[in-house]
């Protein structure tokens, strides 16, 4: 696993598949590592060179991160692309990663081919929720809120049916340094990608869970209204980690979208 510097920030990068194929970059949600994409690799590497990197500060052994904004995370992606000599790629992001993907497509349209946005909206959740989360994590750390986050991220049916996967998701969250999670939450709190949407010209697939409480105040449908060439897939019963709840079906949907010869 190579380490690539974005300025002085180390980024841990993993590539899978044949580098002669079209590149697709996968951008993680807050509080996850690149392992969140493992269920997608078999399908995506059949046609693509897949590149993943952990968001800055998201490894247990990473140094403390300075406050960062959506543009900093976007420039991290550009640093990865430049280091791997990728002039243009498909970009798929989930939640915070989706917001980063929008920044990249709007600010550097020449670097983005097709765009996949999962669990993403102009803003993520109500400000009050993030403010309360930040205050609680500052006081008590991540472990006391893990169960509450599970109820937001996953449907009750999925949690009951997939206890081992639910435990893996919880363990992944708890490996994230608390200071990094707090800076990521503050980044989300102050980020509004709405002004960027009119600048997105990439063919876009929007994926949303039908019961995603994070998008209740700022729905994913807002992306469809603002991005000229966008289509949507809604997953019945799923919540915010829709990609984790339905990986087999969605991997196929994403692969078909990225390889569709009729899309721009």
Buried (B, 14 or more C-beta within 10 A) or exposed (E): EEEBEBEEBBBBBBBBBEEEBBBBBBBBBBBBBBBBBEBBBEBBBEBBBBBBBBBBBBBEEBBEBEEBBBEBBBBBBBBBBEBBEBEBBBBBBBBBBBBBBBBBBBBBBEBBBBBBBBBBBBBBBBEEBBEEBBEBBEEEEBEEBBEEBBEBBBBEEBBEEBEEBBEBBBEBBBBBBBBBBBBBBBBBBEBEBBEBBEBBBBBBBBBBBEBBBBBEBBBBBBBBEBBEEBEBBBBEBBBBBBBBBBBEEBBEBBBEBBBEEEBE
